[in-house]
Amino acid sequence: MSYYQRHIFFCVNQRDDDTRPCCAASGSADLQAYAKERCKELGLLGAGALRVNRSGCLDRCELGPVAVVYPEGVWYQVFDRQDIDEIVESHLAGGKPVERLRLE
């Protein structure tokens, strides 16, 4: 068994040029912090459970902000705290991906 049941990564990459969009410019760091706090409030974090992390570029910048949940490999486009709440409650706590936010 993996150390964590699920692991969600939020791209917080900040580009120094304007050649491509970046997730940081779309507020991804705040969304990641909110997701971590929300999971902490619900007692979902820790060994054998869940980890919420920041990541560098996940190379889906034009769709950002983006997050990915492993081990399932489910990618999300996240716009606001309501989206985070839905992902936390449905997927991270309940195991059911949120189809309306899912990226292929």
C-alpha positions, -999 to 999 in steps of 0.1 A, spaced: 0 0 0 11 35 -8 21 58 21 -9 81 11 -42 68 -1 -45 99 -23 -21 127 -32 -33 160 -48 -9 183 -65 -17 219 -74 4 236 -101 17 269 -86 42 276 -113 50 313 -120 63 322 -154 86 352 -158 75 359 -193 42 362 -211 47 335 -237 23 312 -220 -2 315 -191 7 302 -157 -14 287 -129 0 311 -103 -14 340 -122 -48 324 -119 -46 321 -81 -35 285 -77 -14 291 -46 -45 304 -27 -66 275 -40 -39 250 -28 -37 266 6 -75 265 9 -77 229 -1 -50 220 25 -68 239 52 -102 224 43 -87 188 43 -71 196 77 -104 207 91 -120 175 80 -93 153 94 -83 139 60 -45 146 61 -17 123 71 -1 89 66 -25 64 51 -48 91 41 -43 123 21 -15 147 12 -21 182 -4 10 196 -22 22 224 -44 40 214 -76 60 231 -103 47 233 -139 23 204 -148 24 216 -185 -14 222 -188 -10 259 -183 -36 270 -208 -62 252 -187 -51 265 -153 -53 265 -125 -50 227 -126 -46 200 -100 -41 163 -103 -51 135 -79 -30 103 -76 -30 73 -77 -61 77 -100 -44 103 -123 -75 125 -123 -69 160 -136 -90 190 -126 -95 225 -137 -102 245 -106 -117 280 -105 -128 288 -70 -133 276 -34 -166 260 -43 -148 237 -68 -122 228 -41 -150 220 -16 -166 197 -42 -133 179 -50 -125 175 -13 -159 161 -3 -166 140 -34 -132 128 -46 -107 131 -18 -130 121 10 -155 100 -9 -135 85 -38 -158 98 -65 -142 121 -91 -160 154 -99 -168 149 -136 -178 185 -143 -143 197 -133 -124 169 -149 -98 174 -176 -90 147 -202 
